[in-house]
Amino acid sequence: MGRRGEQAGRVSRWRPSKEVLLLGGVTALLAAGGLARLSGPAPAAVLWAAATVLMVVPATVWVLADLRAGRWGADLLAILALAGAVAVGEYLAGAIIATMVATGRVLEAAAARRAGRDLSALLARAPTTAHLRRGDTDDAPVDTVPVGDVRAGDRLVVLPGEIVPVDGVVLEEGTFDESALTGEAEPVVRTGEAVRSGVVNAGAAVDLQVTASAEASTYAGIVRLAEQAASGTAPIARLADRIAVWFLPAALAIAGLAWAFSGDPGRAVAVLVTATPCPLLLAVPVAITGGMSRASRSGVVVKDGATLELLGRVKTLAMDKTGTVTAGRPEVIAVMCAPGDTPERVLALAAGVEAYSPHVLAGAVVRAARAAGVEPAPGRAAAGTPGQGVEGEVDGKSVRIGRPPDGDLPAWARSAARRGRLDLATVIWVQENGQPVAAFLVRDRMRPDAVRTIRRLRVAGIANIVLLTGDRVDNAAEVAALLGLDGVRAGCEPADKIAFVRAETGRSVTAMVGDGVNDAPALAAASVGIALGSRGSTAAAQAADAVIVDDRIDRLADAVDIARRTRRLATQSAGIGTGLSVLAMLAAAGGWLVPVLGALVQEGIDIAVIGNALRSLVAPMSSRRRRAPDGLLRRFEVEHETLLPARSAVRRAADALAEGGGPGVENAVRHAYRLLEDRLLPHELAEEEQLYPALAEVLGGPEGTMTMSLEHAEIERLVRRLRRHLDEAPDGIQADQIDDLRATLYGLDAILTLHFAQEEEAYFTLR
């Protein structure tokens, strides 16, 4: 079937909703009455009365449903207004009220369906089958099995265009469309990396090593939340009934007094007509469902309206550290080598051994080698000793990776150990034939978007942000200081986290953000529990009230902004609508509004407040910006990782100068210069010519990148100064050059560290 046939098929399958049918019937009777009025008042009155009665029937059903649920008030006013109009013969007013109520129901249903579409998109995409490879080789047969039969350790084939059914690790390079979960349009290339269930294979068929069953996969937890969100109601909508508790008696009292003092029952009807509570019945739930829809499109699935309402009132935020404000996996932040050695050689040496080790720190070494473009040296199977490290053979030499060597350390190694202590980093030692040749400083990096997220949360009004972690006090305090948090609780067990969260919840609305199994109890205990769903545990996702579906902590700030604006629009719409209705009631009681005109005034009020509530579906103009160039940002973010050897070489050359001159020291300085000239400066030039002009369009002008451009200029100045030093020393570095050379290299190290950190936070988080 062609595109036109598909469109025709979709049109033919469309069926009007009961709300649309009701509105159509009422509107048709209202219009027919208007035409019939040309031939006389009697036919028009019959048609308008029919429209009123047609609306009374479903409205009565709604009231009875409310009464059975223990609620009363909001819909009752609509029935009283409709019945009163018929009782005094104001049939046109009754028909207008009927049209008004039916229109409001259609608007409410449309907003709910829009939110439902955003949420149910997750449900509809859940795969039901998987292609299981019956063997570990690429030519092993493949069977199609129910996704529930897949277990961790199985090997699956994901065909082009298929949705990844379970969490796993792609065994070769694959291209995936993650837009359904993250909103990012650019396909992502994954090589030997974890892939989440729910993303689409946008390239050739790939094999996947399963890490979790379908039930335990991240996507399953998100689907369960989406089901709850799609089927649940918005408890804040009960605000309408709470207001109606006093609004209904007030309306009846004003109507009764108007009738008593004027002797005209028409005034009482006019009061009831203007008291029709569509602002209460519709504006609040429309705002809440719209806010849930926006949150879903922003990458946060919220369980129900109560969660969104509470999130908008959060004053205290407790955050886990590892995997939440940090990346959750150790990374090599510096490579320190013995004099005369190079980072590239020791990375290849270590990766050749660590490739055989399942230890988490081994993965950090292998990733560092890959990022630096270094191929692991051919190594033989390694043997690991718990608590000691791993040992293997490379090029006939014994290589050991792990704990520091026994005995006294050479000067460079003592310096590496001291730097590890100062940087709060774990030191991985590399020994070759029993001699230390390198030290890798390893640390769990802070997320580049963490600082920006905390700033946004402060602006949103969260006054108290506390870090809860089981990590050491010094590491936790360092992270808390860098983020500017209000407190830190280190060495926490799950029971400690629960106790803190419960205590804070007793004082104010408290949210907890985490990703691990040990966070699940605290997530459940908080006013609002928020889990990171991409790499977090299924237990955390199930215990949470909301799930961030991708791996970006800045979605938390998006959700808080959306929740606060949604709550503000809901209460604003209800308050303005109620206030205007009270003024209209008083005008009707004074005889200034007849029932027909009162109905038209109330219709205008309803349209205004529902339109205001629908603003929750869209982002405010002040928060909109052009999308950043995702491809360029990813490219330069990856290049930052590949430049680690160059940055390490600068620091290593500066440290080597502490020993004075000599061939080894000069080789280190010249090696650092070559890396700066051949690799780092071209990277900075490409940023200046390609990335920064593109970012200027997003940031509103070149001023947004001016600081970084000035830092580029300073980096180039220091590299030129280094070159002049080397040009003046063709026969070797002189004693009178050492102090200035060290200052130049340490200056480069400092500005590069600052510059890279600024770019990673300010620019790479714009995706």
Secondary structure, 3 states (H helix, E strand, C coil): CCHHHHHHHHHHHCCCCHHHHHHHHHHHHHHHHHHHCCCCHHHHHHHHHHHHHHHHHHHHHHHHHHHHCCCCCHHHHHHHHHHHHHHCCCHHHHHHHHHHHHHHHHHHHHHHHHHHHHHHHHHHCCCCEEEEECCCCCCCCEEEEEHHHCCCCCEEEECCCCECCCCEEECCEEEEECHHHHCCCCCEEEECCEECCCCEECCCCEEEEECCCCCCCHHHHHHHHHHHHHHCCCHHHHHHHHHHHHHHHHHHHHHHHHHHHHCCHHHHHHHHHHCCCHHHHHHHHHHHHHHHHHHHHCCEEECCHHHHHHHCCCCEEEEECCCCCEEEEEEEEEEEECCCCCHHHHHHHHHHHHCCCCCHHHHHHHHHHHHCCCCCCCECCCEEECCCEEEEEECCEEEEEECCCCCCCCHHHHHHHHHHHHCCCEEEEEEECCEEEEEEEEEEEECCCHHHHHHHHHHHCCCEEEEECCCCHHHHHHHHHHHCCCEEECCCCHHHHHHHHHHHHHHCCEEEEECCHHHHHHHHHCCEEEEECCCCCHHHHHHCCEEECCCCCHHHHHHHHHHHHHHHHHHHHHHHHHHHHHHHHHHHHCCCCCHHHHHHHHHHHHHHHHHHHHHHHCCCHHHCCCCCCHHHHHHHHHHHHHCHHHHHHHHHHHHHHHHCCCHHHHHHHHHHHHHHHHHHHHHHHHHHHHHHHHHHHHHCCHHHHHHHHHHHHHHHHHHHHHHHHHHCCCCCCCHHHHHHHHHHHHHHHHHHHHHHHHHHHHCHHHC
